[in-house]
Amino acid sequence: MLEELGMLVRLQSIDTHLMDLEAEKGDLPEIIKALNREIARFNKTIEDTDKTLKDISVQRKQFDQEVEGSKERLKKSQNTLFSVKTTREYDAISSEIEQAKHNIVDFERKLVELLTREEEAGKTLELTREKLAQLEVELKEKQADMYERMESSQGEELRLQHEREKLVVRIKRPVFSHYERIRKIRDGIGVAQVDNGACSYCFAMIPPQRQTEVKRMDDLILCEVCGCILVSPDENAA
C-alpha cells in the first residue's frame, strides 16, 4: 500500500500541474467558443438577409410588370372610351379604367413598401458584415494568443499526460476510481496530506489514532469530511 499511496501522491502532483497549465490559458477557450457561436449567428443573419433581398428583387420585378401592364391597359381603355357607341360599352370601359388605376396605385404602394424593406435589409446586411469582420479579426487574435500559450506548455503537458497514463495502469481500479470521483467534486484534489493534525483540503481535524494510521501508510485512509485520500506530510513532500 505504501507504494500505491506514493503513486497516488505523484498522480495528484501531476494533475495539479496539469490544472495549472490549463489555468494559464485563462478564459481564452471559452472566449473562442463564444466568438465562434457569435460568428455562426452573424453568418446565419447574412444568409437570411441575402435570401430576403433576393425575394424582394423577384417581387419588385413582378410588381413592375404589373404596373406596366396596368398602365398599358389604362391607356388602351382610355383610347377606346371615345369610340364606344353604347352606354353599356361606356360603363364597361370606365370600369376597366378605374380597375387599372386602382391596380397601378396598389402595386406602386407595394413597390414603395418593398423599397423600404430592401433599404432596411441592405443596412442590416452592411452592419452585420462589418460586425462579422470585426469578430473574425478578434477570433484570429485570440486563437493566435491561445496557440502561443499552448505551444509554450505543450511539451510539458504531453510529458505529464504520458507519465499519468503509466501511473494510472499501476493503481488498483477501485482506488483510482475513488480518487477520480473525489477529484471531480473537490476542485481537482483527491489526495490531501495531514497538516498539523488536519486535512489539508477541508481543514477537518483528524483524530490522533487516524493520524497514526496515516503515518504508517499501510492502508487507504479517507478524510471523513471531504473523502480525500489522506497521506503523511513526509510522503507528500517526497
N, C-alpha and C positions, 0 to 999 in steps of 0.2 A: 504493500500500500504506500510505503514511503516513496518509492519510485514513481508510482502513479500520481500521487499528490504533487510531486515535483514537476511532472509533466503538465499537470493542471495549472500550476503556478506559471510555468513558461507559456502555456496556452493563453492564460489571462494577460500576460505581458504582451504577447503578440497581438491579441485582439485590441488591447488598449492602444498599442502603437498604430494599428490599422485605423482605429477610430480617430486618432489624432491626425493621420494623413487625410482621412476623409473630411475632417473638420477644416483642414487647411483650404479645401475647395470653397468653404463658406457656403453661401446660398446660391452660388452660381448654377448648380444643376437645376434647382427649382426655377431660377430666373430664366434659364434657357428653355425649359419646358413651357413656362408661361408665354415666352416670346413666340415659340413655335405654335402654340394654341392660338395666340393673337394673330399671327401671320396667316394661319389657316382660315380664321374667321374673316379677315380682310380679303383674302383671295376669293372666298365664297361670296362676299359682298360684291366684289368686282365682277365675278361670273354672273351673278343675278342681275346686276345693273346693266351689264352688256346685253343680256337677254332682253331686258326691259326696253333698252334703246332700239334693239332690232325689231321688237314687236311694234314699238311706236313708229318706226320707219315704214313698216309694212302697212300699218293703219293709215298713216299720212298719205301714202300713195293711193290707197283705196278711197279715202275721203277727197283727195284732189281730183280723182277720176269722177267721183260722184258729183262734185261741184261743177266740173267742166261739162259733164253730161247734162246736169240740170240747167246750166246756162244755155247749152245748145237747144234743149227742149223749150226753154223760155223764149229764146229768140225765134225759134220756128213757130211757136204758138202765137207770138205777137205779130209775126208777119202774116200768119193765116187769119188772124182775127178780123182784118179789114176786108177779107174776101168772102166771109161767111154770108149766107143768104137767109138763114132762118134763125129764129130765137133759140131753138134747141141747140143748134150748132154753136151759136154765140155763147150760150151758157156753158157748154162742154169745153170750148176753148178757154173761156175765162177761168173755169175750174182748173184746167191744166196749167194755166199761167200762175194761179195762186199756189198750186201744189209745187210747181217748180221754184217759185220764190221762197216758199216755206222750206223746201229741201236745201236750197242754197244757204239760207240763214242758219239752218240746223247743222249742216255739215261744216260751215265756216266756224260756227261756235265750237264744234267738236275739234276742229283743227287748232283753234286757239288753245283749247284745253290740252291737246296733245303737245303743242309747242311749249306750254308751261311745264308739263311733265317732263318733256325732253330736256328743257333747260335745267330743271331741278336734278334730274338723273345725271346730266353731264357734270354738274357741280359736285354731286356725290361721288361720281367716278374719279374726278380730278383730285378731290380731297383724300379719298381712300387710297389712291395710288401714291400720293405724296406721303401719307402716313405709313403705308406699306414699305416704301423705300427707306424711310427712317428706321422702321423696325428691323428691316433686313440688315441695315448698317450696324444697328445696335447688336443684333444677333451675332454677326460676324466678329464684332469686338469681344463679346462675351465668350464666344467659342474659342477665339484666339487666346484669351486670358485663361480659360479652362484648360486648353491644350498645354499652355506653358506651365501651369501648375501641375498638371498630370505628368508631363514629361520629366519634370524635376524629381518626382516621387515614384514614378512608375517602376523603376528598377528595384527600389526598396520594397514597394508594395508586392511585387511579384515574388521577391525573396521571402518575405514574411508569409505570403499565402502558401508557398511551397513548403516552408517549414511547418506551417499549421497543418497542412494535409498529412505530413509524415507523423505528426503528434497524434492527430485525431484517430488514425487507424490503430494506434497502440493503446489508446484509452478504452476501457470497457464501455460498451454501448450504453448501459443504464447510467453510468457515471457521467458520460459525455452528454447524454440526453438531459440529465438534471442540470448540468452546467449551462447548456444552451437555453433551457427553459427559464432558468433564473436570470440569465444574462439578458434575455429579451424583455424582461419586466423590471430589471434593476439597472437601467442606464448602461447596459453593456458589461456589467460586473457580475461575475458568477463565483469568483474566488475572493475572499476577504481575509485579511490577517487579524489576529487578536492583538490589538494595540492598547496597552495599559489596561488590560482586562476587559476590553470592549471590542465589539465587531467594528472593523474599520469602515464598513459601509453604512450600517444603520445606527452605530454607536450604542447598541444594546449591550448591557453588561453581561459577561459570560461567567457563570458560576465557577469557582476555583477548581472543582473536580473536572469540569468540562475543559478548563484551560490546560489542566494536566494531560488530559486525553489528547488534546490538540497538539501539545508539545511532543507527545510520543510519536505522532504521525503514523500510527499503525492502524488507523481506522478512519472512515469518512465521517467527519463531524460537521453538522449543519447548524447555522445560526437559527435558533428557534423563532426569531422575529422575522428576518428577511429571507431566510432559506439559503443564503450564500454558503459555499463550502469554506470552512474555516481552516486556516493554516497558521503555523507559528511564524513570528516575525523573522526568525533566522532563515527559515526555508524561503520565505517571500523575498528576503534580501538576496539570497543566493541566486 
